[in-house]
Every structure is written in structure tokens, then in C-alpha cells.
Amino acid sequence: MSLTKEQIAGVKGRGFLLNRGTECFSGRLVAAAGVYTPEALHAIAECAALFGNGKVIFTARLDAEIVGIPYEKIPAAEAYMAEHGLSFGGTGAKIRPIVACKGTTCVYGNIDTQGIAQILHDTFYIGMRDIKLPHKFKIGVGGCPNSCMKPSLNDVGIEGCKTFAFDADLCHGCASCAVAKACPSKAVAVIDGKAVTDAGKCTKCGVCVGKCPFGAVPKEAESACRIYVGGTWGKTQRMGTRLSGVYSFEEIPMMIEKVILWYKENGRAKERLGAAIDRIGVEVLEAALASDDLLLRKEEILAAPIPE
């Protein structure tokens, strides 16, 4: 059979992407936070054997793609995965599947990345899946400034950090400063008998927490999040803008919802969030995020057409 453009576009909206040079498709399965149970992996393997060419590819955003599904077998593949609690999707001008690094278990992780990503998955990928946006909208969660998940290259990126203050009064000015030795950013140096932190270099990664034997850096520090907005990579590159301030876990969903509403109201068709920020100004965005006006006008904003 020869597929029409309408047929190809129709299944793309359901998470099936045409394989180059064929009339078969890769079906993109979405797992919250990129976490798969043994049962889910078994079902994916069975689906690949039954309806695809036996191959499964994991994308850069942790989705499992079953390769080589003929067009006529797509409904059967959908039904099979639905029986196992999984669904195809993750395409279109809307909120894409949430990605997270393994910060939940990583020794450098400052936050429960997968726990946060699950909340964001339920709230936005599922809760707002019918909301059409000007363009695709990616959310990434990273556990620390090592940036393995590249949160600053997402439309919204969450980065875990530690909030603490260096207590100079407790510093003994050790010739071999344990804090300076631990700091991966080389932000700490002993000057005139006291450890001095270069705020411009310190990333609040938390590696130095508890390293000072005299308590100049506390043994425990509170975890928090930084937020990046407007990041993108590919044909057009833009490093995400880090919002002012540091945010608690509880504030993250509300802040992301405000960013989405601002983008829905101000972004033009086929314009990424970063381009809209550059056109309008990050100061305007931050001022809008500082109030609850966007949330109060949520229904109005979501119902309005996307500006051309």
C-alpha cells in the first residue's frame, strides 16, 4: 500500500514516526521520568516481536521506540501496550514527556529527580496533554550542576542544588583546606588565613557540604532547585536563562505552570519559548512569574487562540 501524507501525519500525532525509506513506523512509548519496571520492559520486548521488527531503541529523552511497525498493525500495537499500562505518544506542539537524570540514586544528586519528574509527568504531560502550544515544550530535571540531563537546554529545566552559607568565624584557615580540595569548581581558596568563596564560581553543587572538620560548611544543607527557561539545542541553540532565586520542591509545579501559561499567551505559532523570551524580554517574563495573575487567568489563556 502507498501511504498518504494524511495517514502519516495522523499516526505521528499518536506517537508513530515513519522509518526512513519504508512504510513502517517507530512507535514511541512514554514512561514517567524514564523509569521502566521489569514488567514494562518485558511487554515492550513482546510488542516489538509481535508487531515490529524485533528492535527497540531508547531515545535521548528516555522513551522506548519500537521499530518497524507496519501501518496496519499500529492499532493492534496500541491495544497491546494499553493492556500493559503503557501508551504511545510524546509528539506534537505540546508538552513533551518529562525527562530526569538518575539523581534519585546518584551520589551527586541533591534532589529526588525521578520523584519530581513523576509529579510533573502527572501534572503537565498527562494533565495538559490536550493543550496545544506554539511549539514543542520540553521539561528536564537534573539532580546537580553536573548537568548530565542538560536541564539548561530544555524549555524549562530544573537543577538540584544545596543552599547553605559559609561561616567564616568557624574557619581555622587550615594550610590544607578540605573544602577547597573538595570543590570541583575551584571556588574556594585560603587567603590571609581564611577560606574565601568566589560566589561567581560556586555552583552550590553540595560536594563541599560537611567537609570542614570545624563546621565552617554545615554537615547538612537544605536541598533546593534552580530553574532555567528557554533552552534549546539543534539547528538553533540557546542556553536557558536561569531565573532569579532558588525554589523549593513545592514551588516547582506552580512556577512551571506559570511559564507554560506565559508561553501560551505570548508565544507565536512555531516559536520556541526561548525565542519568545528574547523577543519580549526576560524581565517581562520574571515580572509575570512574580505574581499570580497568570494562574488567575488560566482558563482564559488556555481557551485563546495561539497568536500568529
LINSUL-V564518 format. One record per residue. N is the residue number from 0. SS is DSSP state (h for helix, s for strand, l for the rest). Layout:
n:ss
N:SS
N:SS
This chain:
n:ss
0:l
1:l
2:l
3:l
4:h
5:h
6:h
7:h
8:h
9:h
10:h
11:h
12:l
13:l
14:l
15:s
16:s
17:s
18:l
19:l
20:l
21:l
22:l
23:s
24:s
25:s
26:s
27:s
28:s
29:s
30:l
31:h
32:h
33:h
34:l
35:l
36:l
37:h
38:h
39:h
40:h
41:h
42:h
43:h
44:h
45:h
46:h
47:h
48:h
49:h
50:h
51:l
52:l
53:l
54:l
55:s
56:s
57:s
58:l
59:l
60:l
61:l
62:l
63:s
64:s
65:s
66:s
67:s
68:s
69:s
70:h
71:h
72:h
73:h
74:h
75:h
76:h
77:h
78:h
79:h
80:h
81:h
82:h
83:l
84:l
85:l
86:s
87:s
88:l
89:l
90:l
91:l
92:l
93:l
94:s
95:l
96:l
97:l
98:s
99:s
100:l
101:l
102:l
103:l
104:l
105:l
106:l
107:l
108:l
109:l
110:l
111:l
112:h
113:h
114:h
115:h
116:h
117:h
118:h
119:h
120:h
121:h
122:h
123:h
124:h
125:h
126:l
127:l
128:l
129:l
130:l
131:l
132:l
133:l
134:l
135:l
136:s
137:l
138:s
139:s
140:s
141:s
142:l
143:l
144:l
145:l
146:l
147:l
148:l
149:l
150:h
151:h
152:h
153:l
154:l
155:s
156:s
157:s
158:s
159:s
160:s
161:s
162:s
163:l
164:l
165:l
166:l
167:h
168:h
169:h
170:l
171:l
172:l
173:l
174:l
175:l
176:l
177:h
178:h
179:h
180:h
181:h
182:l
183:l
184:l
185:l
186:l
187:s
188:s
189:s
190:s
191:l
192:l
193:s
194:s
195:s
196:s
197:l
198:l
199:l
200:l
201:l
202:l
203:l
204:l
205:l
206:l
207:l
208:l
209:l
210:l
211:l
212:l
213:l
214:l
215:l
216:l
217:l
218:l
219:l
220:l
221:s
222:s
223:s
224:s
225:s
226:s
227:s
228:s
229:l
230:l
231:s
232:l
233:l
234:l
235:l
236:l
237:s
238:l
239:l
240:s
241:s
242:l
243:l
244:l
245:l
246:s
247:l
248:h
249:h
250:h
251:h
252:h
253:h
254:h
255:h
256:h
257:h
258:h
259:h
260:h
261:h
262:h
263:h
264:h
265:h
266:l
267:s
268:l
269:l
270:l
271:l
272:h
273:h
274:h
275:h
276:h
277:h
278:h
279:h
280:l
281:h
282:h
283:h
284:h
285:h
286:h
287:h
288:h
289:l
290:l
291:l
292:h
293:h
294:h
295:h
296:l
297:h
298:h
299:h
300:h
301:h
302:h
303:l
304:l
305:l
306:s
307:l
